[in-house]
Amino acid sequence: MKTPDNVISVRNLTKQFGSFTAVDHISFDVRHGEIFGFLGANGAGKTTAMRMLCGLSIPTSGDGQVAGCDILTQAEDIKRRIGYMSQKFSLYGLLTVEENLRLFSTIYGMSDRQIREASARLFTDLSMENMRRTLVKDIPVGWKQKLAFAIATIHSPEVVFLDEPTGGVDPVTRRKFWELIYKAASGGMTIFVTTHYLDEAEYCNRISIMVDGRISALDTPDALKKKYHATTMDEVFRIVAKEATREE
């Protein structure tokens, strides 16, 4: 199933909770270096699907691979090979910027030498050298966002999962964050991103839209707009999502 071009491949991935099917036989591939948008209204099943891809939840049925690891049998290996960033950034406010970097780098299994080299590079790239010893709770939200992304990618994972990473930030900060995404993707990293901002969907190479646990649409932004006779991804999303029968 996995080819050298794909970092994620899933077939008939399903997750049931009792009689409720949260994710219903979804199949798709994500290529190396691709920015892949994973969209869906609340309750569509995208968070449940992402948890399975990240090795945090075992599928009820189906199979797949993420970063060369089987999602059914190698969940712990997947966790070490991916990066993950949530809307809340998953940072420790009472630790300094440098302490957060060291903590997560250690969790990812990096050596002391690797941590020193990666930290020095990141402080320079992000222009955060003067924030090394600042408590994370005291830095502006835009800087927290950049730091969270840096931490999620410090170990150079094949793929990084971004779960609504720009929620609650201003448009300028969102645009700057997407510059970080483009830079990472240009270096060969795969970006798997969920977002409620439909203008951000335009920045993705391809987009899937989940409805009631199934993938109802998957293609490039331009192809989807053409298919649904729409001028924006917001229009596309409204057309596809109106098929939903689940209550949010």
Backbone as JSON, one array per atom type, in Angstrom:
{
  "sequence": "MKTPDNVISVRNLTKQFGSFTAVDHISFDVRHGEIFGFLGANGAGKTTAMRMLCGLSIPTSGDGQVAGCDILTQAEDIKRRIGYMSQKFSLYGLLTVEENLRLFSTIYGMSDRQIREASARLFTDLSMENMRRTLVKDIPVGWKQKLAFAIATIHSPEVVFLDEPTGGVDPVTRRKFWELIYKAASGGMTIFVTTHYLDEAEYCNRISIMVDGRISALDTPDALKKKYHATTMDEVFRIVAKEATREE",
  "N": [[0.83, -1.21, 0.0], [1.88, 1.3, 0.84], [3.8, 3.68, -0.89], [6.94, 4.96, -2.18], [6.37, 7.62, -2.54], [4.41, 8.35, -0.79], [3.62, 9.44, 2.48], [1.61, 9.02, 4.2], [-0.84, 6.53, 4.16], [-3.99, 5.2, 4.01], [-6.58, 2.75, 4.27], [-9.94, 2.07, 4.15], [-10.33, 2.94, 6.78], [-11.71, 2.83, 9.97], [-13.62, 3.82, 12.8], [-15.38, 2.95, 15.59], [-17.63, 3.71, 18.22], [-19.21, 1.95, 20.34], [-22.4, 1.67, 19.04], [-22.1, 3.8, 17.4], [-20.61, 5.16, 14.56], [-17.83, 6.83, 14.18], [-15.77, 7.38, 12.37], [-15.89, 6.39, 9.09], [-14.92, 4.02, 7.15], [-12.74, 5.33, 5.61], [-10.46, 6.25, 2.99], [-7.34, 7.26, 1.82], [-4.38, 8.93, 0.5], [-1.36, 10.63, 1.37], [1.12, 12.63, 0.08], [4.75, 12.84, 0.22], [6.09, 15.88, 1.38], [3.83, 17.31, 0.89], [1.22, 19.73, 1.45], [-1.49, 19.08, 3.17], [-4.83, 19.56, 3.53], [-7.25, 18.95, 5.99], [-10.44, 18.89, 6.34], [-13.63, 19.59, 7.91], [-16.85, 19.84, 9.44], [-17.67, 20.45, 12.94], [-17.94, 17.42, 14.63], [-17.76, 15.85, 12.4], [-15.84, 13.9, 12.28], [-13.16, 14.28, 11.91], [-11.25, 14.84, 13.93], [-11.18, 12.43, 15.37], [-10.22, 10.76, 13.36], [-7.69, 11.9, 12.95], [-6.5, 11.33, 15.42], [-6.2, 8.57, 15.25], [-4.34, 8.42, 13.18], [-2.16, 9.57, 14.4], [-1.39, 7.7, 16.22], [-2.71, 7.61, 18.6], [-5.12, 6.45, 19.0], [-6.66, 3.32, 18.47], [-7.71, 1.87, 15.45], [-11.01, 0.58, 14.71], [-11.42, -1.01, 12.52], [-9.93, -1.64, 9.26], [-6.85, -0.43, 7.72], [-3.51, 0.95, 7.66], [-0.66, 3.14, 7.06], [1.69, 5.33, 8.56], [4.33, 7.44, 8.14], [5.89, 5.22, 7.51], [5.17, 3.36, 9.4], [2.98, 0.9, 10.83], [-0.36, 1.57, 11.56], [-1.88, -0.01, 13.17], [-0.24, -1.7, 14.66], [2.11, -0.39, 15.38], [1.97, 1.93, 16.98], [3.45, 3.37, 18.94], [5.88, 3.77, 17.66], [5.07, 5.43, 15.6], [4.46, 7.77, 17.02], [6.97, 8.7, 17.68], [7.99, 9.41, 15.25], [6.58, 11.45, 14.12], [5.43, 14.91, 14.17], [3.48, 17.02, 16.3], [1.05, 19.52, 16.71], [-1.19, 21.4, 18.57], [-4.16, 23.49, 18.83], [-3.98, 24.76, 21.28], [-1.33, 24.82, 21.65], [0.22, 23.28, 23.43], [2.28, 23.92, 25.25], [4.41, 24.55, 28.13], [3.67, 26.87, 30.4], [4.99, 27.77, 32.72], [7.57, 27.09, 32.38], [10.7, 28.06, 30.92], [11.38, 29.35, 27.58], [13.63, 28.02, 26.55], [13.7, 25.79, 28.26], [11.32, 24.5, 27.58], [11.92, 23.74, 24.95], [14.04, 21.94, 25.41], [12.77, 19.98, 26.99], [10.75, 18.84, 25.28], [12.37, 17.99, 23.19], [13.86, 16.01, 24.43], [11.82, 14.18, 24.98], [11.29, 13.4, 22.38], [13.49, 11.85, 21.98], [15.98, 12.87, 21.32], [19.55, 13.4, 21.29], [21.88, 14.98, 23.61], [23.71, 16.54, 22.16], [22.36, 16.82, 19.71], [20.16, 18.25, 20.59], [21.32, 20.67, 21.48], [22.37, 21.65, 19.05], [20.08, 21.83, 17.41], [18.47, 23.56, 18.92], [20.03, 25.93, 18.95], [19.95, 26.54, 16.24], [17.19, 26.98, 15.86], [16.64, 29.14, 17.59], [18.0, 31.13, 16.27], [16.82, 31.11, 13.68], [14.18, 31.79, 14.32], [14.47, 34.21, 15.49], [14.58, 34.44, 18.31], [16.5, 34.57, 20.24], [16.89, 36.33, 22.4], [14.89, 35.54, 24.06], [15.35, 33.23, 25.39], [15.43, 32.64, 28.2], [12.98, 33.44, 29.05], [9.81, 33.06, 30.59], [7.35, 30.97, 29.16], [4.68, 31.68, 29.45], [4.79, 34.39, 29.47], [5.35, 35.38, 26.96], [4.28, 36.85, 23.82], [1.27, 35.79, 22.0], [1.7, 35.24, 19.28], [4.43, 34.6, 19.19], [4.4, 32.38, 20.84], [3.02, 30.65, 19.2], [4.81, 30.32, 17.03], [6.91, 29.15, 18.46], [5.71, 26.77, 19.33], [5.33, 25.46, 16.9], [7.99, 25.18, 16.11], [8.9, 23.45, 18.11], [7.33, 21.21, 17.56], [8.51, 20.35, 15.25], [11.19, 20.03, 15.71], [12.66, 17.69, 15.77], [12.85, 16.97, 13.16], [10.64, 15.56, 11.79], [8.98, 13.24, 9.5], [6.4, 13.91, 8.92], [4.16, 16.43, 10.05], [1.51, 17.01, 12.22], [-0.98, 19.35, 12.36], [-3.29, 20.67, 14.35], [-5.8, 22.66, 13.98], [-4.06, 25.01, 14.18], [-4.0, 27.8, 14.0], [-6.07, 28.89, 15.35], [-7.85, 31.45, 16.95], [-5.96, 33.5, 16.65], [-4.72, 36.6, 15.24], [-5.21, 37.88, 11.83], [-2.72, 38.71, 10.64], [-0.8, 37.36, 12.14], [-1.6, 34.77, 11.55], [-0.97, 34.66, 8.82], [1.81, 34.91, 8.89], [2.41, 32.57, 10.2], [1.74, 30.68, 8.29], [3.77, 31.1, 6.53], [5.85, 29.82, 7.84], [4.93, 27.2, 7.59], [5.03, 26.82, 4.8], [7.79, 27.01, 4.42], [8.71, 24.76, 5.82], [7.49, 22.72, 4.34], [8.69, 23.1, 1.87], [11.16, 22.12, 2.41], [10.76, 19.45, 2.36], [9.16, 18.33, 4.32], [6.08, 16.86, 5.3], [2.9, 18.3, 5.64], [0.09, 18.05, 7.58], [-2.92, 19.35, 8.05], [-5.57, 20.7, 10.0], [-8.22, 23.03, 9.86], [-10.43, 25.76, 10.62], [-10.59, 27.99, 9.19], [-11.49, 28.9, 6.15], [-10.21, 30.3, 4.15], [-7.59, 29.58, 4.5], [-7.55, 27.05, 3.5], [-7.12, 27.37, 0.85], [-4.42, 27.54, 0.63], [-3.42, 25.01, 0.65], [-2.03, 22.04, -0.89], [-3.66, 19.87, -1.54], [-7.02, 19.01, -0.56], [-9.2, 17.45, 1.76], [-12.59, 16.83, 2.57], [-14.53, 16.03, 5.25], [-17.62, 14.48, 5.95], [-20.07, 13.45, 8.09], [-18.43, 11.33, 9.03], [-17.31, 10.3, 6.74], [-15.17, 10.72, 3.84], [-16.11, 13.14, 1.75], [-15.26, 14.75, -0.29], [-12.28, 15.24, -2.16], [-9.5, 16.75, -3.38], [-7.51, 19.08, -5.33], [-7.58, 22.6, -4.39], [-8.37, 24.25, -6.61], [-9.47, 22.36, -8.38], [-11.63, 21.42, -6.88], [-13.17, 23.73, -6.59], [-13.86, 24.13, -9.24], [-15.33, 21.79, -9.75], [-17.55, 22.09, -8.08], [-18.61, 24.41, -8.99], [-17.85, 26.85, -7.79], [-16.46, 29.86, -6.35], [-14.82, 30.23, -4.17], [-13.18, 28.42, -1.47], [-14.72, 28.43, 0.76], [-17.32, 28.48, -0.24], [-17.33, 25.98, -1.52], [-17.04, 24.29, 0.72], [-19.43, 24.8, 2.11], [-21.31, 23.8, 0.31], [-20.64, 21.05, 0.18], [-20.75, 20.3, 2.9], [-23.41, 20.6, 3.54], [-24.64, 18.25, 3.13], [-24.56, 16.85, 5.45], [-25.92, 14.87, 8.08], [-25.63, 14.39, 10.73], [-25.92, 15.83, 13.99], [-24.17, 18.68, 15.21]],
  "CA": [[0.0, 0.0, 0.0], [2.71, 2.5, 0.91], [4.77, 3.86, -1.95], [7.96, 5.94, -1.77], [5.85, 8.99, -2.65], [3.39, 8.6, 0.22], [4.01, 9.34, 3.88], [0.4, 8.51, 4.85], [-1.72, 5.74, 3.31], [-4.99, 4.48, 4.81], [-7.61, 2.09, 3.5], [-11.13, 1.65, 4.9], [-10.11, 3.23, 8.2], [-13.0, 2.94, 10.64], [-13.61, 3.87, 14.27], [-16.72, 2.89, 16.17], [-17.81, 3.81, 19.67], [-20.5, 1.29, 20.49], [-23.15, 1.62, 17.78], [-21.83, 5.03, 16.65], [-19.44, 5.11, 13.69], [-17.26, 8.19, 14.1], [-15.03, 7.42, 11.1], [-16.58, 5.34, 8.36], [-14.25, 3.46, 5.97], [-12.08, 6.35, 4.79], [-9.23, 5.85, 2.3], [-6.64, 8.35, 1.13], [-2.93, 8.98, 0.58], [-0.74, 11.96, 1.45], [2.46, 12.52, -0.5], [5.86, 13.51, 0.88], [6.24, 17.28, 1.07], [2.53, 17.89, 0.54], [0.41, 20.4, 2.46], [-2.77, 18.39, 3.01], [-5.86, 20.11, 4.39], [-8.21, 17.94, 6.46], [-11.53, 19.75, 6.78], [-14.9, 18.99, 8.29], [-17.54, 20.54, 10.51], [-17.61, 19.77, 14.23], [-18.7, 16.17, 14.63], [-17.61, 15.14, 11.13], [-14.96, 12.75, 12.5], [-11.76, 14.54, 11.55], [-10.38, 14.72, 15.11], [-11.04, 11.0, 15.63], [-9.34, 10.23, 12.32], [-6.33, 12.37, 13.22], [-5.98, 10.6, 16.57], [-5.75, 7.26, 14.77], [-3.13, 8.61, 12.38], [-1.07, 9.94, 15.31], [-1.09, 6.6, 17.12], [-3.36, 7.87, 19.89], [-6.35, 5.67, 19.06], [-6.56, 2.15, 17.6], [-8.89, 1.73, 14.6], [-11.88, -0.59, 14.85], [-11.09, -1.84, 11.36], [-9.15, -0.93, 8.26], [-5.41, -0.46, 7.95], [-2.81, 2.11, 7.11], [0.71, 3.41, 7.5], [2.1, 6.72, 8.73], [5.8, 7.52, 8.26], [6.46, 3.89, 7.41], [4.75, 2.52, 10.54], [1.62, 0.38, 10.77], [-1.16, 2.24, 12.6], [-2.49, -1.01, 14.04], [0.73, -2.42, 15.5], [3.31, 0.39, 15.69], [1.53, 3.26, 17.43], [4.53, 4.07, 19.66], [6.86, 4.18, 16.66], [4.49, 6.58, 14.91], [4.58, 8.96, 17.88], [8.36, 9.19, 17.65], [8.36, 9.83, 13.89], [5.74, 12.56, 13.67], [5.3, 16.07, 15.03], [2.07, 17.34, 16.54], [0.8, 20.83, 17.31], [-2.61, 21.65, 18.75], [-4.56, 24.89, 18.91], [-3.53, 25.29, 22.57], [0.13, 24.87, 21.53], [0.84, 22.23, 24.25], [3.51, 24.41, 25.88], [4.35, 24.7, 29.58], [3.82, 28.3, 30.64], [5.88, 28.07, 33.83], [8.94, 26.78, 31.97], [11.23, 29.03, 29.97], [11.41, 28.93, 26.18], [14.7, 27.03, 26.42], [13.32, 24.57, 28.99], [10.32, 23.82, 26.77], [12.63, 23.11, 23.83], [14.8, 20.79, 25.9], [11.83, 18.96, 27.46], [10.14, 18.12, 24.17], [13.44, 17.33, 22.44], [14.16, 14.78, 25.17], [10.7, 13.26, 24.74], [11.47, 12.88, 21.03], [14.64, 10.95, 21.97], [17.18, 13.5, 20.76], [20.72, 13.41, 22.16], [22.25, 16.32, 24.08], [24.34, 17.27, 21.06], [21.3, 17.17, 18.75], [19.33, 19.29, 21.21], [22.07, 21.92, 21.45], [22.48, 22.13, 17.67], [18.75, 22.19, 16.92], [18.02, 24.74, 19.66], [20.77, 27.09, 18.44], [19.42, 26.85, 14.91], [15.84, 27.5, 15.96], [16.68, 30.48, 18.18], [18.45, 32.05, 15.22], [15.81, 31.17, 12.63], [12.96, 32.43, 14.81], [14.84, 35.49, 16.13], [14.13, 34.35, 19.7], [17.68, 34.43, 21.08], [16.74, 37.1, 23.64], [13.77, 35.0, 24.84], [15.74, 31.92, 25.9], [15.12, 32.43, 29.61], [11.67, 34.02, 29.34], [8.75, 32.08, 30.8], [6.47, 30.92, 27.99], [3.43, 32.4, 29.73], [5.01, 35.83, 29.35], [5.64, 35.81, 25.59], [3.05, 37.08, 23.04], [0.68, 34.59, 21.41], [2.35, 34.96, 18.0], [5.69, 33.93, 19.48], [4.06, 31.04, 21.34], [2.65, 29.86, 18.04], [6.05, 29.97, 16.33], [7.66, 28.24, 19.31], [5.04, 25.47, 19.3], [5.64, 24.83, 15.61], [9.41, 24.81, 16.15], [9.01, 22.27, 18.97], [6.71, 20.07, 16.87], [9.33, 19.94, 14.11], [12.61, 20.12, 16.08], [13.3, 16.41, 15.51], [12.78, 16.74, 11.71], [9.74, 14.43, 11.48], [8.53, 13.14, 8.11], [5.09, 14.56, 8.81], [3.72, 17.12, 11.25], [0.06, 17.17, 12.28], [-1.34, 20.65, 12.92], [-4.72, 20.61, 14.66], [-6.3, 24.04, 14.11], [-2.95, 25.73, 14.82], [-4.13, 29.26, 13.93], [-7.3, 29.29, 16.02], [-7.79, 32.51, 17.95], [-4.92, 34.5, 16.43], [-5.1, 37.62, 14.27], [-4.87, 37.54, 10.44], [-1.31, 38.92, 10.35], [-0.08, 36.24, 12.76], [-1.93, 33.58, 10.77], [-0.21, 34.7, 7.56], [3.22, 34.63, 9.21], [2.52, 31.15, 10.54], [1.72, 29.92, 7.04], [5.11, 31.21, 5.95], [6.61, 28.73, 8.46], [4.45, 25.96, 6.99], [5.59, 26.73, 3.44], [9.22, 26.77, 4.53], [8.89, 23.37, 6.22], [7.09, 21.87, 3.22], [9.69, 23.23, 0.81], [12.29, 21.28, 2.81], [10.38, 18.04, 2.23], [8.29, 17.86, 5.4], [4.66, 16.78, 4.97], [2.05, 19.05, 6.58], [-1.29, 17.58, 7.65], [-3.46, 20.45, 8.84], [-7.0, 20.97, 10.09], [-8.48, 24.45, 10.09], [-11.79, 26.27, 10.41], [-10.48, 29.16, 8.33], [-11.56, 28.36, 4.8], [-9.23, 30.95, 3.28], [-6.36, 28.82, 4.64], [-7.64, 25.86, 2.66], [-6.59, 27.74, -0.47], [-2.96, 27.42, 0.67], [-3.06, 23.59, 0.67], [-1.9, 21.38, -2.19], [-4.93, 19.15, -1.71], [-7.95, 19.15, 0.56], [-10.3, 16.51, 1.91], [-13.7, 17.35, 3.39], [-15.27, 14.95, 5.87], [-19.03, 14.68, 6.28], [-20.65, 12.28, 8.76], [-17.47, 10.25, 9.16], [-16.78, 9.86, 5.43], [-14.58, 11.75, 3.01], [-17.06, 13.44, 0.69], [-14.57, 15.45, -1.38], [-10.83, 15.24, -2.02], [-8.83, 17.19, -4.6], [-6.86, 20.38, -5.18], [-8.57, 23.68, -4.26], [-8.89, 24.67, -7.91], [-10.33, 21.3, -8.93], [-12.88, 21.38, -6.1], [-13.97, 24.91, -6.96], [-14.4, 23.87, -10.58], [-16.32, 20.72, -9.67], [-18.77, 22.56, -7.42], [-18.98, 25.71, -9.58], [-17.68, 27.82, -6.7], [-15.32, 30.78, -6.51], [-13.98, 30.15, -2.98], [-13.29, 27.17, -0.73], [-15.84, 28.57, 1.68], [-18.51, 28.04, -0.98], [-17.21, 24.53, -1.69], [-17.29, 23.65, 2.0], [-20.87, 24.9, 2.42], [-22.04, 22.89, -0.58], [-20.37, 19.67, 0.57], [-21.15, 20.06, 4.29], [-24.88, 20.61, 3.72], [-25.08, 16.85, 3.06], [-24.45, 16.25, 6.78], [-27.14, 14.54, 8.82], [-25.31, 14.4, 12.16], [-25.97, 17.1, 14.7], [-22.86, 19.06, 15.74]],
  "C": [[0.86, 1.25, 0.0], [3.67, 2.53, -0.27], [5.79, 4.88, -1.49], [7.46, 7.38, -1.8], [4.88, 9.35, -1.54], [3.96, 8.48, 1.63], [2.82, 8.87, 4.73], [-0.42, 7.75, 3.82], [-2.7, 4.99, 4.21], [-6.06, 3.91, 3.89], [-8.73, 1.62, 4.44], [-10.98, 1.87, 6.4], [-11.45, 3.54, 8.88], [-12.81, 2.99, 12.15], [-15.04, 3.94, 14.77], [-16.64, 3.03, 17.68], [-19.19, 3.24, 19.96], [-21.18, 1.18, 19.14], [-22.91, 2.85, 16.9], [-20.54, 4.9, 15.84], [-18.92, 6.51, 13.48], [-16.52, 8.41, 12.79], [-15.43, 6.19, 10.32], [-15.86, 4.97, 7.05], [-13.63, 4.54, 5.06], [-10.78, 5.82, 4.2], [-8.63, 7.06, 1.61], [-5.14, 8.19, 1.31], [-2.48, 10.43, 0.69], [0.71, 11.81, 1.02], [3.5, 13.26, 0.35], [5.93, 14.98, 0.42], [4.95, 17.99, 0.73], [1.95, 18.65, 1.74], [-1.02, 19.9, 2.25], [-3.77, 18.94, 4.02], [-6.92, 19.08, 4.72], [-9.37, 18.69, 7.11], [-12.77, 18.96, 7.13], [-15.53, 19.79, 9.41], [-17.34, 19.8, 11.82], [-18.49, 18.53, 14.19], [-18.55, 15.36, 13.36], [-16.72, 13.92, 11.26], [-13.5, 13.02, 12.25], [-10.82, 14.42, 12.74], [-10.14, 13.25, 15.45], [-10.09, 10.37, 14.62], [-7.89, 10.64, 12.58], [-5.72, 11.63, 14.39], [-5.5, 9.21, 16.17], [-4.44, 7.38, 13.99], [-1.93, 8.92, 13.26], [-0.72, 8.84, 16.3], [-1.71, 6.75, 18.49], [-4.65, 7.07, 20.07], [-6.25, 4.52, 18.06], [-7.83, 2.03, 16.76], [-9.71, 0.5, 14.95], [-11.63, -1.57, 13.72], [-10.39, -0.98, 10.32], [-7.67, -1.01, 8.58], [-4.76, 0.77, 7.33], [-1.4, 2.22, 7.66], [0.92, 4.91, 7.56], [3.61, 6.73, 8.97], [6.43, 6.14, 8.3], [6.05, 2.93, 8.51], [3.28, 2.13, 10.41], [0.8, 0.99, 11.9], [-1.82, 1.26, 13.55], [-1.51, -1.58, 15.05], [1.93, -1.59, 15.95], [2.98, 1.82, 16.14], [2.65, 4.04, 18.11], [5.61, 4.55, 18.69], [6.37, 5.41, 15.89], [4.7, 7.85, 15.72], [5.98, 9.56, 17.84], [8.73, 9.78, 16.29], [7.56, 11.01, 13.36], [5.93, 13.76, 14.61], [3.83, 16.37, 15.2], [1.96, 18.7, 17.22], [-0.7, 21.06, 17.39], [-2.89, 23.14, 18.84], [-4.06, 25.53, 20.2], [-2.01, 25.28, 22.7], [0.87, 23.85, 22.41], [2.17, 22.65, 24.88], [3.29, 24.54, 27.39], [4.69, 26.14, 29.94], [4.79, 28.66, 31.74], [7.3, 27.6, 33.59], [9.4, 27.85, 30.99], [11.14, 28.48, 28.55], [12.44, 27.81, 26.0], [14.34, 25.72, 27.1], [12.25, 23.79, 28.23], [10.98, 23.08, 25.61], [13.35, 21.85, 24.28], [13.87, 19.66, 26.33], [11.28, 18.14, 26.3], [11.19, 17.4, 23.32], [13.83, 16.01, 23.1], [13.08, 13.74, 24.97], [10.83, 12.62, 23.36], [12.72, 12.01, 20.89], [15.9, 11.53, 21.37], [18.32, 13.49, 21.78], [21.03, 14.85, 22.6], [22.86, 17.16, 22.96], [23.29, 17.71, 20.04], [20.43, 18.3, 19.29], [20.03, 20.64, 21.15], [22.09, 22.51, 20.04], [21.12, 22.61, 17.14], [18.23, 23.45, 17.61], [18.71, 26.01, 19.16], [20.23, 27.52, 17.08], [18.05, 27.51, 15.0], [15.82, 28.9, 16.56], [17.09, 31.52, 17.14], [17.37, 32.22, 14.16], [14.56, 31.94, 13.05], [13.21, 33.79, 15.45], [14.36, 35.54, 17.58], [15.3, 34.22, 20.67], [17.51, 35.15, 22.42], [15.58, 36.61, 24.51], [14.11, 33.66, 25.49], [15.23, 31.66, 27.31], [13.8, 33.09, 30.04], [10.64, 32.91, 29.55], [7.79, 32.13, 29.61], [5.17, 31.69, 28.23], [3.57, 33.9, 29.52], [5.32, 36.3, 27.93], [4.33, 35.96, 24.81], [2.58, 35.82, 22.31], [1.32, 34.24, 20.07], [3.66, 34.22, 18.17], [5.46, 32.53, 20.03], [3.73, 30.11, 20.18], [3.89, 29.4, 17.26], [6.87, 28.96, 17.13], [7.04, 26.84, 19.27], [5.32, 24.73, 18.0], [7.09, 24.36, 15.58], [9.61, 23.54, 16.98], [8.45, 21.04, 18.28], [7.58, 19.53, 15.74], [10.82, 19.87, 14.44], [13.36, 18.83, 15.76], [13.21, 16.0, 14.04], [11.9, 15.54, 11.36], [9.39, 14.4, 9.99], [7.24, 13.91, 7.9], [4.77, 15.25, 10.13], [2.21, 17.34, 11.14], [-0.25, 18.48, 13.01], [-2.85, 20.69, 13.1], [-5.24, 22.01, 14.99], [-5.25, 24.95, 14.76], [-3.09, 27.25, 14.83], [-5.4, 29.76, 14.6], [-7.05, 30.4, 17.03], [-6.68, 33.53, 17.78], [-5.34, 35.44, 15.3], [-4.63, 37.25, 12.87], [-3.39, 37.7, 10.1], [-0.48, 37.76, 10.91], [-0.36, 34.95, 12.01], [-1.11, 33.53, 9.49], [1.26, 34.37, 7.81], [3.41, 33.16, 9.55], [2.53, 30.3, 9.27], [3.05, 30.04, 6.3], [6.02, 30.12, 6.53], [6.22, 27.38, 7.85], [5.06, 25.76, 5.6], [7.08, 26.41, 3.48], [9.5, 25.31, 4.88], [8.57, 22.43, 5.06], [8.12, 21.93, 2.09], [10.94, 22.41, 1.11], [11.97, 19.8, 2.79], [9.48, 17.5, 3.32], [6.83, 17.87, 4.92], [3.85, 17.49, 6.06], [0.62, 18.55, 6.47], [-2.02, 18.53, 8.59], [-4.98, 20.48, 8.82], [-7.18, 22.46, 10.4], [-9.95, 24.76, 9.89], [-11.78, 27.52, 9.53], [-10.42, 28.7, 6.88], [-10.63, 29.07, 3.83], [-7.88, 30.21, 3.35], [-6.36, 27.56, 3.78], [-7.07, 26.12, 1.27], [-5.08, 27.55, -0.53], [-2.49, 25.97, 0.56], [-2.9, 23.06, -0.75], [-3.16, 20.6, -2.54], [-5.73, 19.25, -0.42], [-8.92, 17.98, 0.56], [-11.35, 17.15, 2.81], [-14.49, 16.17, 3.91], [-16.69, 15.38, 6.2], [-19.56, 13.39, 6.88], [-19.71, 11.08, 8.76], [-16.87, 9.74, 7.87], [-16.11, 11.03, 4.73], [-15.47, 11.98, 1.8], [-16.42, 14.16, -0.49], [-13.08, 15.42, -1.1], [-10.2, 15.61, -3.36], [-8.08, 18.49, -4.31], [-7.93, 21.45, -5.0], [-9.18, 24.09, -5.59], [-9.83, 23.63, -8.5], [-11.66, 21.23, -8.19], [-13.78, 22.57, -6.45], [-14.6, 24.72, -8.33], [-15.52, 22.85, -10.53], [-17.65, 21.24, -9.11], [-19.21, 23.96, -7.89], [-18.94, 26.82, -8.53], [-16.47, 28.7, -6.98], [-14.38, 30.74, -5.32], [-14.14, 28.78, -2.33], [-14.4, 27.24, 0.31], [-17.13, 28.11, 1.01], [-18.5, 26.53, -1.16], [-17.59, 23.82, -0.39], [-18.78, 23.67, 2.35], [-21.69, 23.95, 1.57], [-21.88, 21.45, -0.13], [-20.94, 19.38, 1.96], [-22.67, 20.04, 4.48], [-25.47, 19.2, 3.6], [-25.13, 16.2, 4.44], [-25.81, 15.99, 7.4], [-26.91, 14.5, 10.32], [-25.52, 15.79, 12.73], [-24.61, 17.4, 15.26], [-22.86, 18.94, 17.26]]
}
